[in-house]
């Protein structure tokens, strides 16, 4: 079997298990189910679960990867000379759909409600950020000073986290329970990157 296909199948299996664990947490709360319930719902064995996750908390947190496409594939379709800031904006628009962001916001609320979930959510967030930063670092090459990519990612990550945590009044997708003054996600991205272009 082709290695690429094998990796895709593994990722799909992990995502199915993560989705099942996330849905069970929604329905029953984190203490209302066990690993056996996750594998039954997803249609896999306990051994398969153990090959992907160490516990149900890790599975729940991993749902954040769902719907997030590989940044490398998105970047491959962009002009090679596109400024890094514009490339990052294009990737964020493609990767972080409003549906994905709603799920991430819900996951962060779950982490506040269930303390054992929080370190796993933080680990997933860190992994996502570092993976993306490495990809953009390789794309940036020697076009920018070494400090540029980490600073750029720190600024963008901080802004997105503020939106997800509710520090900024940003509305994702079909959310209707926020104030009428809420900013929609695309306007938030435009404003954030406009500030970055102008040097804050």
C-alpha positions as CSV (number, residue, x, y, z in Angstrom):
1,X,0.0,0.0,0.0
2,X,1.2,3.5,-0.8
3,X,2.6,5.2,2.3
4,X,0.7,8.4,1.5
5,X,-2.6,6.5,1.4
6,X,-1.7,4.6,4.6
7,X,-1.1,7.9,6.4
8,X,-4.4,9.3,5.1
9,X,-6.2,6.3,6.4
10,X,-4.5,6.6,9.8
11,X,-5.5,10.3,10.0
12,X,-9.1,9.5,9.1
13,X,-9.3,6.8,11.7
14,X,-7.9,9.1,14.4
15,X,-10.3,11.9,13.4
16,X,-13.3,9.5,13.5
17,X,-12.3,8.5,17.0
18,X,-11.8,12.1,18.0
19,X,-15.2,13.1,16.6
20,X,-16.9,10.3,18.5
21,X,-15.2,11.3,21.8
22,X,-16.1,15.0,21.2
23,X,-19.7,14.2,20.5
24,X,-20.0,12.0,23.6
25,X,-18.6,14.8,25.7
26,X,-21.2,17.1,24.3
27,X,-24.0,14.7,25.0
28,X,-22.9,13.2,28.4
29,X,-20.1,15.3,29.8
30,X,-16.5,14.0,30.1
31,X,-17.3,11.7,33.0
32,X,-20.4,10.3,31.3
33,X,-18.6,7.8,29.0
34,X,-15.6,5.6,28.7
35,X,-13.2,4.5,25.9
36,X,-15.4,1.6,25.1
37,X,-18.2,4.0,24.2
38,X,-15.9,5.9,21.9
39,X,-14.8,2.9,20.0
40,X,-18.4,1.5,19.7
41,X,-19.6,4.8,18.3
42,X,-16.8,5.2,15.9
43,X,-16.8,1.5,14.8
44,X,-13.2,0.6,15.8
45,X,-11.5,-1.6,18.3
46,X,-10.0,-0.6,21.6
47,X,-6.6,-1.6,20.2
48,X,-7.1,0.9,17.4
49,X,-8.0,3.6,19.9
50,X,-4.8,2.8,21.9
51,X,-2.8,3.1,18.7
52,X,-4.0,6.7,18.4
53,X,-4.6,8.1,21.8
54,X,-3.5,7.5,25.4
55,X,-6.9,8.5,26.9
56,X,-10.3,9.8,26.1
57,X,-9.2,13.4,26.9
58,X,-6.5,13.3,24.3
59,X,-9.1,12.0,21.7
60,X,-11.5,14.9,22.6
61,X,-8.8,17.5,22.3
62,X,-7.6,16.1,18.9
63,X,-11.0,17.0,17.3
64,X,-9.4,20.5,16.7
65,X,-7.4,19.0,13.8
66,X,-10.5,18.1,11.9
67,X,-11.1,20.3,8.9
68,X,-7.7,21.9,9.1
69,X,-6.0,21.2,5.8
70,X,-2.3,20.8,5.3
71,X,-0.8,24.3,5.1
72,X,1.9,23.0,2.7
73,X,-0.8,22.0,0.2
74,X,-2.4,25.4,0.4
75,X,0.9,27.3,0.1
76,X,1.8,25.2,-3.0
77,X,-1.1,26.9,-4.8
78,X,0.0,30.5,-4.0
79,X,2.5,32.6,-5.9
80,X,6.1,32.0,-4.6
81,X,6.8,35.7,-4.2
82,X,3.6,36.4,-2.2
83,X,4.6,38.3,1.0
84,X,4.6,36.0,4.0
85,X,1.9,38.0,5.8
86,X,-0.5,37.6,2.8
87,X,0.4,33.9,2.5
88,X,-0.5,33.4,6.2
89,X,-3.8,35.2,5.7
90,X,-4.7,33.0,2.7
91,X,-3.9,29.8,4.7
92,X,-5.9,31.0,7.7
93,X,-8.9,31.7,5.5
94,X,-8.6,28.2,3.9
95,X,-7.8,26.3,7.1
96,X,-9.9,27.8,9.7
97,X,-13.4,27.7,8.4
98,X,-16.1,29.1,10.7
99,X,-17.4,25.6,11.4
100,X,-13.9,24.6,12.6
101,X,-13.6,27.7,14.7
102,X,-17.0,27.1,16.4
103,X,-15.8,23.6,17.3
104,X,-12.5,25.0,18.6
105,X,-14.4,27.6,20.7
106,X,-16.6,24.8,22.1
107,X,-13.6,22.7,22.9
108,X,-12.0,25.5,24.8
109,X,-15.2,25.9,26.9
110,X,-15.1,22.2,27.6
111,X,-11.5,22.5,28.8
112,X,-12.6,25.2,31.3
113,X,-15.4,22.9,32.5
114,X,-13.3,19.7,32.8
115,X,-9.8,20.4,34.2
116,X,-8.4,17.0,33.1
117,X,-9.1,18.0,29.5
118,X,-7.2,21.4,29.6
119,X,-3.6,20.1,29.3
120,X,-4.5,18.0,26.3
121,X,-6.2,21.0,24.6
122,X,-3.2,23.2,25.3
123,X,-0.9,20.5,23.9
124,X,-2.9,20.2,20.6
125,X,-2.9,24.0,20.3
126,X,0.9,24.1,20.8
127,X,1.4,21.3,18.2
128,X,-0.8,23.1,15.6
129,X,1.1,26.3,16.1
130,X,4.6,24.8,16.0
131,X,3.8,22.7,12.9
132,X,2.4,25.7,11.0
133,X,5.4,27.9,12.1
134,X,7.8,25.3,10.8
135,X,6.1,25.2,7.4
136,X,6.1,29.0,7.1
137,X,9.7,29.2,8.3
138,X,10.8,26.9,5.5
139,X,8.7,28.9,3.0
140,X,10.2,32.2,4.3
141,X,13.7,30.9,3.8
142,X,16.2,33.8,3.9
143,X,13.7,36.4,2.6
144,X,13.1,37.6,6.2
145,X,15.1,38.0,9.4
146,X,15.1,34.9,11.6
147,X,13.0,36.7,14.2
148,X,10.2,37.6,11.7
149,X,8.3,34.3,11.5
150,X,8.1,33.6,15.3
151,X,7.0,37.2,15.9
152,X,4.4,37.0,13.2
153,X,3.0,33.8,14.5
154,X,3.0,35.1,18.1
155,X,0.9,38.1,17.1
156,X,-1.6,36.1,14.9
157,X,-1.9,33.3,17.4
158,X,-2.5,35.8,20.2
159,X,-5.3,37.5,18.3
160,X,-7.0,34.2,17.3
161,X,-6.8,32.9,20.8
162,X,-8.4,36.2,22.1
163,X,-11.2,35.7,19.7
164,X,-11.7,32.0,20.6
165,X,-11.6,32.7,24.3
166,X,-14.1,35.5,24.0
167,X,-11.7,38.4,25.0
168,X,-12.6,39.9,21.6
169,X,-16.3,39.9,20.6
170,X,-15.9,37.8,17.4
171,X,-18.8,35.8,15.9
172,X,-18.1,32.5,14.0
173,X,-20.6,31.0,11.5
174,X,-24.1,30.6,12.7
175,X,-23.5,31.7,16.3
176,X,-26.4,33.9,17.3
177,X,-26.1,34.2,21.0
178,X,-23.5,36.9,20.9
179,X,-24.1,40.7,21.0
180,X,-25.3,42.6,17.9
181,X,-22.0,44.5,18.1
182,X,-20.0,41.2,17.5
183,X,-17.5,41.3,14.6
184,X,-17.8,38.6,12.1
185,X,-14.7,36.4,11.6
186,X,-13.7,37.6,8.2
187,X,-13.8,41.3,9.3
188,X,-11.7,40.3,12.4
189,X,-9.1,38.7,10.1
190,X,-9.0,41.7,7.8
191,X,-8.6,44.1,10.7
192,X,-5.9,41.9,12.4
193,X,-3.8,41.7,9.3
194,X,-4.3,45.4,8.4
195,X,-2.9,46.2,11.8
196,X,0.1,43.9,11.2
197,X,0.7,45.4,7.8
198,X,0.8,48.9,9.3
199,X,3.1,47.7,12.2
200,X,0.5,47.9,14.9
